[in-house]
């Protein structure tokens, strides 16, 4: 059978084929598929349209089904690559922070390892604001951000939802306040403090720290904090403690650890988020990405017993 898959998928019937294919990505051989009536209600199409979609996927070699009478229909064989070929999403795309620390390198390595049987790629970008916006728009299927960033976005009405919570310390070990002069004990009046509007975590932590202090906020990218401290452009800035330890960036800088009133575990917790209402994608991610396995690989990369690959 020779078909122009793209031509078929963008027709009205093809959208149903794509939806059914996406729903099956979270299934395995031996699983029971939903009844046709479920798909009818879910997609608002006729019984015949659903039957045609399933027949198309069978003819394309994406699935092999077996009817067990009143027990339902079960998957005998499944080809995930061919299922993806018959989705409007031909390649799964994720987006996460720039991998400048072993934690982020480990996280990326873990995701690639677990999605190696699928057509998948990851993009890296600074700023949770932009990453979340790209998932909300449908440009990317999922994003990795802190729990704080995800909850803030949802509170502002952005249409994303949590898929997987990887637990405290999975995004980074902690944030700290870096001070340019080793004689400083903390923030004081007149200081120039780094401020990144696009980094929800850095922005909120900085706001917490400067309350009641007469300081001047200097708009710079979070990744430029160390450079700006060295140049004297700023006197203080919030930064990722992992990077300082792993890359020996401390030098003459003073580190101030933050207390419970200044810092929440939500900033160190990695969340994978998807567009709101994307149930099947969420099911796919939860099936194929294990929190425990991810944390194991992350730990191995942190301890340098596994080489990062992403």
C-alpha positions as CSV (number, residue, x, y, z in Angstrom):
1,X,0.0,0.0,0.0
2,X,1.5,3.3,-1.1
3,X,-0.1,6.4,0.4
4,X,0.8,10.1,0.8
5,X,0.5,10.1,4.6
6,X,0.7,13.9,5.0
7,X,-2.1,14.4,2.4
8,X,-4.3,11.9,4.2
9,X,-3.7,13.2,7.7
10,X,-4.6,16.8,7.0
11,X,-8.0,15.7,5.6
12,X,-11.0,15.6,8.0
13,X,-10.9,11.8,8.3
14,X,-7.1,12.0,8.7
15,X,-7.4,14.1,11.8
16,X,-9.2,11.1,13.4
17,X,-6.5,8.8,12.2
18,X,-3.9,11.1,13.9
19,X,-6.0,11.2,17.1
20,X,-6.4,7.5,17.3
21,X,-2.7,6.9,16.6
22,X,-1.7,9.4,19.3
23,X,-4.0,7.6,21.8
24,X,-2.3,4.3,21.0
25,X,1.2,5.6,21.6
26,X,0.5,5.1,25.3
27,X,-0.5,1.4,24.8
28,X,1.6,-1.8,24.7
29,X,1.1,-5.2,23.0
30,X,-1.5,-7.1,25.1
31,X,-3.4,-4.0,26.1
32,X,-7.1,-3.6,25.4
33,X,-8.1,-0.6,23.3
34,X,-11.1,1.6,24.1
35,X,-14.4,0.6,22.4
36,X,-15.4,2.4,19.2
37,X,-18.2,4.2,21.1
38,X,-15.6,5.8,23.3
39,X,-13.7,7.2,20.4
40,X,-16.9,8.4,18.8
41,X,-17.8,10.4,21.8
42,X,-14.2,11.6,22.3
43,X,-13.7,12.9,18.8
44,X,-17.3,13.6,17.8
45,X,-17.2,11.5,14.6
46,X,-19.2,8.5,13.3
47,X,-18.6,4.9,14.0
48,X,-17.6,4.4,10.4
49,X,-14.9,7.1,10.7
50,X,-13.4,5.4,13.7
51,X,-13.5,2.0,12.0
52,X,-11.8,3.5,8.9
53,X,-9.1,5.0,11.1
54,X,-8.3,1.7,12.8
55,X,-8.3,-0.1,9.4
56,X,-5.9,2.5,8.0
57,X,-3.5,2.0,10.9
58,X,-3.7,-1.8,10.5
59,X,-3.0,-1.5,6.8
60,X,-0.1,0.9,7.5
61,X,1.5,-1.8,9.7
62,X,1.2,0.4,12.8
63,X,-1.0,-2.1,14.8
64,X,-2.3,-5.6,14.7
65,X,-5.5,-6.1,16.6
66,X,-7.4,-9.2,17.8
67,X,-11.1,-9.3,18.8
68,X,-11.9,-11.2,22.0
69,X,-15.7,-10.9,21.7
70,X,-17.4,-9.4,24.7
71,X,-14.0,-8.9,26.4
72,X,-13.1,-6.3,23.8
73,X,-10.3,-5.7,21.2
74,X,-6.6,-6.2,22.1
75,X,-3.3,-5.2,20.6
76,X,-1.3,-8.1,19.3
77,X,1.5,-6.1,17.8
78,X,2.4,-2.4,17.8
79,X,5.0,-0.4,15.8
80,X,5.5,3.0,17.5
81,X,7.5,4.5,14.7
82,X,4.7,3.8,12.2
83,X,2.2,5.1,14.7
84,X,4.1,8.4,14.9
85,X,4.3,8.5,11.1
86,X,0.5,8.5,11.1
87,X,0.2,11.3,13.7
88,X,0.2,15.0,12.8
89,X,3.1,15.1,15.3
90,X,5.7,13.1,13.3
91,X,8.4,13.8,15.9
92,X,8.0,14.4,19.6
93,X,9.7,17.6,20.6
94,X,10.6,18.7,24.2
95,X,12.2,21.8,25.5
96,X,14.3,22.2,28.7
97,X,16.9,24.6,30.3
98,X,20.3,25.0,28.7
99,X,22.4,22.0,30.0
100,X,25.1,24.0,31.7
101,X,25.2,21.8,34.8
102,X,25.6,18.0,35.3
103,X,22.0,18.0,36.7
104,X,20.6,19.3,33.4
105,X,22.9,17.1,31.4
106,X,21.8,14.1,33.4
107,X,18.1,15.0,33.0
108,X,18.5,15.3,29.2
109,X,20.4,12.0,29.1
110,X,17.6,10.3,31.0
111,X,14.8,11.5,28.7
112,X,16.7,10.6,25.5
113,X,17.4,7.1,26.9
114,X,13.8,6.5,27.7
115,X,12.4,7.8,24.4
116,X,15.1,6.2,22.2
117,X,12.5,4.0,20.5
118,X,10.5,7.0,19.3
119,X,11.1,9.8,17.0
120,X,12.1,12.4,19.5
121,X,14.3,15.5,19.9
122,X,15.0,18.0,22.6
123,X,15.6,21.8,22.3
124,X,17.3,23.9,25.0
125,X,16.4,27.4,25.9
126,X,16.7,29.8,28.8
127,X,13.7,31.2,30.7
128,X,10.7,29.2,31.8
129,X,8.4,32.0,30.5
130,X,9.4,31.2,26.9
131,X,9.5,27.4,27.3
132,X,6.0,27.3,28.8
133,X,4.6,29.6,26.1
134,X,6.0,27.3,23.4
135,X,4.2,24.3,24.9
136,X,1.0,26.3,25.3
137,X,1.2,27.3,21.6
138,X,1.7,23.7,20.5
139,X,5.2,24.3,19.1
140,X,6.6,21.7,21.6
141,X,4.9,18.8,23.1
142,X,6.4,19.2,26.6
143,X,8.6,21.4,28.6
144,X,10.8,20.9,31.7
145,X,10.6,23.7,34.3
146,X,10.5,24.1,38.1
147,X,7.3,23.4,40.0
148,X,7.2,27.1,41.0
149,X,7.3,28.2,37.3
150,X,4.5,25.7,36.3
151,X,2.2,26.7,39.2
152,X,2.8,30.4,38.5
153,X,1.9,30.0,34.8
154,X,-1.2,28.0,35.6
155,X,-2.3,30.7,38.2
156,X,-2.0,33.3,35.4
157,X,-4.4,31.3,33.2
158,X,-1.9,29.7,30.9
159,X,-3.2,26.4,29.5
160,X,-0.6,23.9,30.6
161,X,-0.8,21.0,33.1
162,X,1.5,18.8,35.0
163,X,2.5,15.5,33.5
164,X,5.4,14.2,35.7
165,X,6.8,15.5,39.0
166,X,10.4,14.3,39.5
167,X,10.7,15.5,43.1
168,X,12.7,17.9,45.2
169,X,16.3,18.4,44.0
170,X,15.6,17.0,40.5
171,X,15.8,20.5,38.8
172,X,18.8,21.6,40.7
173,X,20.1,21.1,44.3
174,X,19.4,24.7,45.3
175,X,19.7,28.4,44.4
176,X,22.1,30.6,46.3
177,X,22.8,34.4,46.5
178,X,26.3,35.3,45.1
179,X,28.0,38.4,46.4
180,X,30.8,40.1,44.5
181,X,32.8,41.0,47.5
182,X,33.8,38.3,50.0
183,X,33.4,40.8,52.8
184,X,29.7,41.1,52.2
185,X,27.4,39.2,54.5
186,X,24.2,39.8,52.5
187,X,22.2,42.3,50.6
188,X,22.4,45.9,51.7
189,X,21.2,49.4,50.5
190,X,22.7,50.7,47.3
191,X,23.7,47.3,45.9
192,X,23.2,46.5,42.2
193,X,21.3,43.2,42.0
194,X,20.8,40.9,38.9
195,X,17.2,40.6,37.7
196,X,15.9,38.4,34.9
197,X,12.3,39.0,33.9
198,X,12.1,35.8,31.8
199,X,13.4,33.5,34.6
200,X,10.4,33.0,36.9
201,X,12.5,31.3,39.5
202,X,15.3,33.9,39.6
203,X,12.8,36.7,39.4
204,X,10.7,35.5,42.4
205,X,13.6,34.5,44.6
206,X,15.2,37.9,43.9
207,X,12.0,39.7,44.8
208,X,11.8,37.8,48.1
209,X,15.4,38.7,49.0
210,X,15.2,42.4,48.2
211,X,12.0,43.1,50.3
212,X,12.5,46.3,52.3
213,X,16.0,47.0,50.9
214,X,16.9,50.0,48.8
215,X,18.7,48.2,46.0
216,X,18.9,48.8,42.2
217,X,17.8,45.9,40.0
218,X,20.0,45.4,36.9
219,X,18.2,43.6,34.0
220,X,20.5,40.8,32.8
221,X,20.1,37.2,31.7
222,X,20.5,34.8,34.5
223,X,23.3,33.0,32.6
224,X,25.3,36.2,32.6
225,X,25.3,36.5,36.4
226,X,28.9,35.2,37.0
227,X,30.3,37.4,34.2
228,X,28.5,40.5,35.5
229,X,29.8,39.9,39.0
230,X,33.3,39.6,37.7
231,X,33.0,42.8,35.7
232,X,31.4,44.7,38.6
233,X,28.2,45.3,36.7
234,X,26.3,43.9,39.6
235,X,27.1,43.3,43.3
236,X,24.8,40.3,43.9
237,X,22.7,37.8,42.0
238,X,20.8,34.5,42.4
239,X,22.5,31.5,40.8
240,X,22.4,27.7,40.6
241,X,24.7,26.3,43.3
242,X,25.3,23.1,41.2
243,X,27.2,25.1,38.5
244,X,29.4,26.8,41.2
245,X,30.5,23.5,42.7
246,X,30.8,21.5,39.5
247,X,32.7,24.2,37.5
248,X,34.7,25.8,40.4
249,X,33.2,29.3,39.7
250,X,33.4,30.5,43.2
251,X,36.8,32.3,43.2
252,X,36.6,35.4,45.4
253,X,32.8,35.4,45.4
254,X,30.8,35.1,48.6
255,X,28.0,32.5,48.8
256,X,24.9,33.1,50.9
257,X,22.7,30.1,51.5
258,X,19.0,30.9,51.6
259,X,16.7,30.0,54.6
260,X,13.2,28.5,54.5
261,X,11.6,32.0,54.4
262,X,13.6,33.0,51.4
263,X,13.5,29.7,49.4
264,X,11.0,27.0,48.6
265,X,11.5,23.4,47.4
266,X,9.3,24.3,44.5
267,X,12.3,26.0,42.9
268,X,14.4,22.8,42.9
269,X,11.6,20.4,41.8
270,X,11.6,19.5,38.1
271,X,8.2,19.2,36.4
272,X,7.4,18.0,32.9
273,X,4.4,20.0,31.6
274,X,2.1,19.6,28.6
275,X,-0.5,21.7,26.9
276,X,-3.8,21.6,28.9
277,X,-6.2,18.9,27.8
278,X,-3.6,16.8,26.0
279,X,-4.6,13.6,27.8
280,X,-3.1,11.1,25.4
281,X,0.3,12.9,25.3
282,X,0.3,13.0,29.1
283,X,-0.5,9.2,29.2
284,X,2.3,8.6,26.7
285,X,4.9,10.5,28.8
286,X,3.8,8.8,32.0
287,X,4.0,5.4,30.5
288,X,7.4,5.9,28.9
289,X,9.2,8.1,31.4
290,X,9.9,6.8,34.9
291,X,10.6,9.2,37.7
292,X,12.8,6.6,39.4
293,X,14.8,5.7,36.3
294,X,15.3,9.4,35.5
295,X,16.6,10.1,38.9
296,X,18.9,7.1,38.7
297,X,20.5,8.3,35.5
298,X,20.6,11.9,36.8
299,X,22.5,10.7,39.8
300,X,25.0,8.6,37.7
301,X,25.8,11.7,35.5
302,X,26.2,13.8,38.6
303,X,28.6,11.3,40.1
304,X,30.4,11.1,36.7
305,X,29.9,7.3,36.4
306,X,27.8,7.8,33.3
307,X,28.8,9.9,30.3
308,X,26.0,12.4,29.3
309,X,24.5,11.8,25.9
310,X,21.9,14.2,24.6
